[in-house]
Amino acid sequence: MVGDDDCLLMKAGEDKILQRKEIKTPDRTFLLLLTERDLGAQYPGMILYSLRILSGDTEIALFATNTYEYPPSSPIHARGVVQAKADEWERELLSNPPEFQAWHEIRGIGSSGETPTPEVLVLQGSPRPAGNCSVMAGWARDAAERAGKTAEVIYLDDLTIRACIGCYQCYNTGTCIFEDDMTGIIRALSAARVVIVCTPVYTNTVPGSLKIVFDRCQAYHAHQVRNGHSQGTKGLLFSVAGRKGRENFSCITRVVEAFMENIHIKPSGNVLIDDLDRRGYIRTIPGIEVQIREAVESALSL
Ligand SMILES: Cc1cc2nc3c(=O)[nH]c(=O)nc-3n(C[C@H](O)[C@H](O)[C@H](O)COP(=O)(O)O)c2cc1C
C-alpha cells in the first residue's frame, strides 16, 4: 500500500491512485492498480473504487465497487471490499498466473454485440402493432431514409428488458449487471444522431415498457459520467392521447425530457396529438404526416 505522499492524480484529478504495485511472476510482471474517484458532484457521497490488473497496456482484470452499494448498517464497506479483492487477486496471481488470466478471459468485461447502430433511432412504445404510434414511427423512419440516413424503429413490446433494480453497480463499470435487450438499445442510443420517442399516453405517462427503458438508461448515464459524452444528439417526441386537451401530455413531456436530459440528448421538438383512440386513425388527420416528416428533417439539419 502506498502512503499519502505517493498518491498521484490521474486524468486531471478524476482518479486518485490508492495502491500501485508490481506483481512479479516467473513469466512477467503485472501491475495492480487501485484507484478512487469522487462522483459526489453527480451523487452526494458516492465514491467509486476501481481495481485493475494490467499486463503492459492490456487490462487483464477489472473490479469496481462504490459507496452506494452498502447501507450504513452494513458491516462491510466499499473501501474494505476493494482492498480485500486486491489482496485476493495478488495471492491468486502469484500462485497461478495462467489460471488467473484464463478465469478473467472467460468472464470478459463486456461484449460489442451485433445490434445495428442507425443514425436515426425510433423507440416505439405502443404495444399496438398497427396503432397510431406505429404509423408515426413508420413516417419518421421513411423521412430519415429519404434524407439519406440509416434509420431503425425498435418496437419495445417485442423485447425482453428487466426493470432497473437500483443496485448502482452501473457506476462501477459503466454497464448494467443485466445482459438483455437493453444492451443493444444503449449501443444504438450511443451512436444515433437523432433519437425519436413515439408513445401513447398511458395513465397520464408512458407505457411501462418505455418507462423501463428510460430507467435502464441509468447505466448509459453512468457510462457518460465515467467516460464523458458528446452533446450532438437531438431528440424528438411524437405522442398520442385518447382524451381531448393538451394537459393530457403534461406528464409525458416531462418524463421524456428527463430521459433525454439524463443521457445528454437535446430535446428538439414535439408533435402531440390528442383526442385519438382508434387504432391507426392518425392517418385520417390532415397535415400530421407532413408535421412528422418536417420535424425529422429539421432535427437532422440542426
Ligand atoms: C392502458 C391505457 C391507458 C391509457 N391512458 C390514457 C390516459 O391516461 N390519457 C389519455 O388521454 N389516453 C389514454 N389512453 C388512450 C391512448 O393514449 C390512445 O388510445 C392512443 O391512441 C393509443 O396509441 P396507439 O394507437 O399508438 O397504441 C390509454 C390507453 C390504454 C390502453
The ligand as a MOL file (V3000), in Angstrom:
LIG
                    3D

  0  0  0     0  0            999 V3000
M  V30 BEGIN CTAB
M  V30 COUNTS 31 33 0 0 0
M  V30 BEGIN ATOM
M  V30 1 C -53.7510 1.2480 -20.6640 0
M  V30 2 C -54.1400 2.5180 -21.3600 0
M  V30 3 C -54.0750 3.6960 -20.6600 0
M  V30 4 C -54.4210 4.8950 -21.2980 0
M  V30 5 N -54.3400 6.0450 -20.5830 0
M  V30 6 C -54.6530 7.2250 -21.1810 0
M  V30 7 C -54.5670 8.4410 -20.4580 0
M  V30 8 O -54.2220 8.4990 -19.2880 0
M  V30 9 N -54.8900 9.6030 -21.1030 0
M  V30 10 C -55.2870 9.6100 -22.4220 0
M  V30 11 O -55.5520 10.6750 -22.9510 0
M  V30 12 N -55.3630 8.4520 -23.1310 0
M  V30 13 C -55.0690 7.2600 -22.5590 0
M  V30 14 N -55.1350 6.0920 -23.2640 0
M  V30 15 C -55.5200 6.1270 -24.7020 0
M  V30 16 C -54.3190 6.0340 -25.6700 0
M  V30 17 O -53.3920 7.0610 -25.4080 0
M  V30 18 C -54.8330 6.1550 -27.1090 0
M  V30 19 O -55.7290 5.1050 -27.3770 0
M  V30 20 C -53.7390 6.1440 -28.1610 0
M  V30 21 O -54.2920 6.4570 -29.4180 0
M  V30 22 C -53.0570 4.7730 -28.2870 0
M  V30 23 O -51.9710 4.8710 -29.1760 0
M  V30 24 P -51.5450 3.6550 -30.1410 0
M  V30 25 O -52.6040 3.5340 -31.1930 0
M  V30 26 O -50.2420 4.0560 -30.7010 0
M  V30 27 O -51.4740 2.4430 -29.2890 0
M  V30 28 C -54.8430 4.8850 -22.6490 0
M  V30 29 C -54.8990 3.6560 -23.3380 0
M  V30 30 C -54.5770 2.4750 -22.7100 0
M  V30 31 C -54.6530 1.1720 -23.4780 0
M  V30 END ATOM
M  V30 BEGIN BOND
M  V30 1 1 1 2
M  V30 2 1 2 3
M  V30 3 2 2 30
M  V30 4 2 3 4
M  V30 5 1 4 5
M  V30 6 1 4 28
M  V30 7 2 5 6
M  V30 8 1 6 7
M  V30 9 1 6 13
M  V30 10 2 7 8
M  V30 11 1 7 9
M  V30 12 1 9 10
M  V30 13 2 10 11
M  V30 14 1 10 12
M  V30 15 2 12 13
M  V30 16 1 13 14
M  V30 17 1 14 15
M  V30 18 1 14 28
M  V30 19 1 15 16
M  V30 20 1 16 17
M  V30 21 1 16 18
M  V30 22 1 18 19
M  V30 23 1 18 20
M  V30 24 1 20 21
M  V30 25 1 20 22
M  V30 26 1 22 23
M  V30 27 1 23 24
M  V30 28 2 24 25
M  V30 29 1 24 26
M  V30 30 1 24 27
M  V30 31 2 28 29
M  V30 32 1 29 30
M  V30 33 1 30 31
M  V30 END BOND
M  V30 END CTAB
M  END
